[in-house]
């Protein structure tokens, strides 16, 4: 009895989102993104993945934007079709504008191959500039590279999870240092 109430108390104070997983569904939802979500969940973290955390009736941008603003870090899973998605680019731009720590995973794509299509997802020049700046910043961030034809999904998920956990510990330590000052 006491143990279950302790578990409920831990769940009650658990943040809504430790890590937001940004990805292109057609490329990585059934593989890397979901495997990473499941692995992080088993480590008692609160990851956000659209198909796992959203339900019918949720306002898309409202729910996603709120999760990004409340998360501690982001994982951006770049893939061949990533930059063709308005949603992926919007989420990435929000990470960068919010000054979130972002861990890139380059899945079947090299950083140099990432670019926002000029006649693609952006209706306005401001969006094109915003998205391009976010992609350029991500390309300049050290990430994890993965070739799905040669690599092992278990290895990249384990590596990404370890990086996420270490980063969360670092952020927590930084927060503790600020509180002491």
N, C-alpha and C positions, 0 to 999 in steps of 0.2 A: 504494500500500500504506500509506504513512504517513498519507495523507489519510483513508482509511477508518478507521484506528485512532483518529485524532483525532476523527472524527465519533462513533465508538463511545464514546470517553471523554466527549465533550460530552453524549451521551445518558445515560450512566451517572450523571453528576452533575446532570442536569436534574431539577428537583423533580417529584414525582408530579402536582402540580396547581398551576398558577399562578392560574387563575381557574375558579371553579365557576359554571356557567350554570344558574340556577334558573328554571324555566319551567313552564307548563301545556301538556302535550303536545298535547292536542286543538286548542289555539289556535295554537301557535307552533313545534312541533317540526319540521314539514316546511318551515318558512319561516325566520323570524328566528333561532331558536335554532341550527339546523344551519348556516345561512349564517355566523353569528357564530363558531361552533365552527371551521368550515373556514377562515375568514379569520384567526383567531387562530393556528391551527395553521400556516398558511403563513408567519406571522411568527415561527415557531420557538418559540411559547409552548406550554404544556401546559394546555389547557382541559379541563374535565370536563363531559361531557354524558352523561346516563344511558345512552342507546342506543348511544353510541360507546365508552364506557369500561367498561361492565358486560357480563358474559358469563353464559350459563346456569350456574347453580350458585352465583353470588355471593349472599351474604346482603344483601338490599336495604338495610335500615337501617344495617347494619355498614359496607358499602361507601360509601354516601352520606355518613353521618356522619363517617367517616374522611376522605373527600375534602374535606368542608367544613372540618374542623378543620385539615387540612394546607394548604389553599389560602391564597394571599396575599390575594386579594380575591374578592368575589362579584358577579355580575351577576344582578339579579332582573328577569326579563321579565314585567311585570304585563300581564294581558290580561283580557278579560271573564269568563272562567271560572276565573281564578287562585284566587280566595278560596274556591272550592267544592272545592278539593283539599287533603286532609289533608297529603299529601306536600309540596306547595308551601309551605304554612304552616309545617310542621315544619322544612323547610330554611331558610326565612326566619328563623324564631325562633332556630334554631341559629346562623345568621350573626350576628344581633344579640347573642345571649348570649355569643358568642365574641369580640365586639367587632371583627368583620371589617369592613373598608371595603366598603360595598355601593354599586354603581352601579345605580340603578333605570332601567329602560326601560319607559315607559308606552305599551304598544302597544294602540291602539284602546280605551283606557280613561283616564279622568282620575284623578289621585290621590284626589280627593274622592269618587269612586265606589267606592273600595276599602273593603270592610268584611267582617269575618268573620261569616258567617251564624250566628245564635244557635241555630237548630235544624238545624244542618248537620253539619259535619265533626267537631265536638268532642263527645266522649262525656262528658268531665269538665269541671267548671268551671275547674280549674287550666289545662287546655289552652286553653280559650276565652280566658282572661285572658292567657296566654302568647302566643297567636297574635295577639290584638288589640293587645297592646303592640308586637309586632314590625311589624305592618301600620302602626300609627300612627307608629312611628319611620321607616319607609320613606317614608310620605307626607310627612314633614318633611325628606326628603333631596332635594336638587336632582338631577333626573334628565333623561333624554332622552325627549321625547314623539314618538310616531310614529302617524300615521293611515295604515293600510295601503291605504285607498281612494284617498288623495290622494298619499301619499309614495312614495319610491323605496327599495326594500329595500337596494340597494347603498349609498345615502347613509347610511341609519341604521346599517348594519353598519360602514361606514367610520368614522362618527362614534363609535360605541360602541368600536370597536377602538382608535382614537386615544385615547379617554378611558382605556381599560384600560391601554394602554402607558404613557401619562403617569403614571397612578396607580402602576403598578408601579415606574417610575423614581423617583417621589417616595418610595415606601416603601423602596426600596433605598438612596436617599440618606439617609433618616432612620435606617436601620439602620447605615449607615457612620458617621454622626455619633455614634450611641450607642457604637459600638465605639471611636471615638477618645477618648471621654471617660473 
